[in-house]
Amino acid sequence: MFFKPHSPTSVGAALLGLACVLTTLPVSNAHAKKKAHTAAHKGGHATHQPTEASVAYGRSEAVLAFARQVSERHPELDRVWVENVLQDARRLPIVERLIMPAATPSAKNWMVYRARFMDPLRQQEGRRFLKTHAQALQRAEDRYGVPAEVVAAIIGIETIYGRNTGNFRILDTLATLSFNFPTGRSDRSGFFRSELEQFLVLCKRDHLDPLSARGSYAGAMGLAQFMPGTWLNYAVDFNDDGRIDLLNDTTDVIGSVAAYLHASGWQRGVPTHFAVSPPKSDTALATLLGPDIQPSFSAYQFTNLGAQLDQAGQEYPELLALVMLRNGTELPPDFVAGTSNFWAISRYNWSAYYTMAVIELSQALANRRQK
């Protein structure tokens, strides 16, 4: 799911400021980094049917007011149609629980996280995906500059190439998080109201049935787990059949993932990261880590602060970010110097761990292709 930071994003993924919970599986784009980082990830692989008792929103005052506002902003959406769709939405208590951070979050551990997404199934299915969709992947690389293996790795991490796309009804999840966002954490109901609105626009534009579309508990859909807003703004009709289908059309999915990364700043031929040793000074380290994973320092500034870049990193002409990947409480963290392309991948899911997992899976797929 993909959750996007600058449109919702990512995705990607739906909750700004959400900490990375490494005991859950990720999904995404959608795209909303730092907007639904954990939400997207846990929800994207939720294949179970929600079984708890749910309550239909019906024609409540909140629903009718929302329907009126949506129809006023979007003349193509008839208010009666919007009301009829929304009255069938159901409040899902399980979604309210799943969106909350873990009560006892475990320490971040890059090695554990990496192992989860470098599993034999993803690598095997990834190689098959590259072979089966070689033509579409090459076209996407030619047009957007994003290597085929990076596109394949994202789809593999998000849904294991369509095996786990989520089984929550999107209308229910977005309505629940719009009208009954749980207390006890930063209120993101505004974000989900926007996504619910975009979902209705998307269904009308692309002739989707709003009562049947399914995905993650955070509202991400399809093989690449795009949030509705990301789908509307970044998805492309890559097979030129006159419609965009990210639920069933793998060619559209491939083109849309590449297009999204391109729009997020991907640069053709630029590395994703360089090897680096962190500075010994705690003050210098805190300075370099301050902007998180957003490239903010030149190679000269890295060196001046005591970080040691490899030769390629020293010659890199653009800004870099010092990226720290913790390995639990027993082992020292790993570090890399992230480039603009590291940042572009993180727009799918604002997490250094997610981004590095995409990179390592893509490298493993590329190495297998070359053998």
RACOR-V951398 format. One record per helix or strand. SS is the DSSP state (H for helix, E for strand). FROM is the first residue (numbers start at 0). TO is the last residue. If there is no record, write none. Layout:
# RACOR-V951398
SS:FROM:TO  SS:FROM:TO
This chain:
# RACOR-V951398
E:1:2  E:29:30  H:36:43  E:54:55  H:60:72  H:78:85  E:89:90  H:92:97  E:108:108  H:109:116  H:119:131  H:133:143  H:147:158  E:167:168  H:169:178  H:188:205  E:213:214  E:220:220  E:225:225  H:227:233  H:249:262  E:272:276  H:281:288  E:296:296  H:298:303  E:307:308  H:310:314  E:319:326  E:330:337  H:339:345  H:351:369
